[in-house]
Amino acid sequence: MSKDEKDFLEFARKRLNQGTENLDPDTRHKLISMRNRALDIRESKSWFPQWAPLPVMSLLTATLFIILVYTKPGSVPKLDTGLEDLEILASVDQLELYEDLEFYDWLANENYEAG
């Protein structure tokens, strides 16, 4: 607080106290009791203790940690990179085999049905 603010508060406190000195004792007693009740209410605003959110937050954090660590992610589908096709195109020797692949498939099925 700056010096001006402190001076203003001290001046206001003195002026207010001067006003209460001129009051009758019954009114002064009522004002003092109202002031004390207001201060009590201000000090105990909440029935909920200040430390109460800590266990709740700890439990939530632990639960989140367990979920993240112990759950397995879903299977990711494999992407077709086309490396098999690239391997076929790169090998010149076996290219004739792949050109007649339908024939070899037909031949295998015919021998299987004949046998």
C-alpha positions, 0 to 999 in steps of 0.5 A: 500500500502506498503512503497516500492510501495508508493516510486515507485509511487512517483518516477514515478510521478516525472520522468513523470512530469519532462518529461512534463516540457521539452515539448512545451506548445501545446503538454503539453496542448494536453496531459493534455486534453487527460488525463482529457478525460481518467479520465472522461471516467474512472469515467463514464464507464457505462450509467447504474446507480449503484442503478438500479439493486436493484429494479429489484432484489427486484421485482424478490425476491418478485415474487419468494416469492409470487410464493413459498408461494401461490402456492399449490404443486401437490397432492402426490399419497398415498402409499399403506402401506398394513396396511389393510392387516395387520389388516385382518391377525392380527384378527383371528376371522374374517378370515373365513369371508374373506376366503368366501368373493367371496361367499358373493359377489356372494350372494349379486349380486344374491339377487339384480338381483332376487329382 
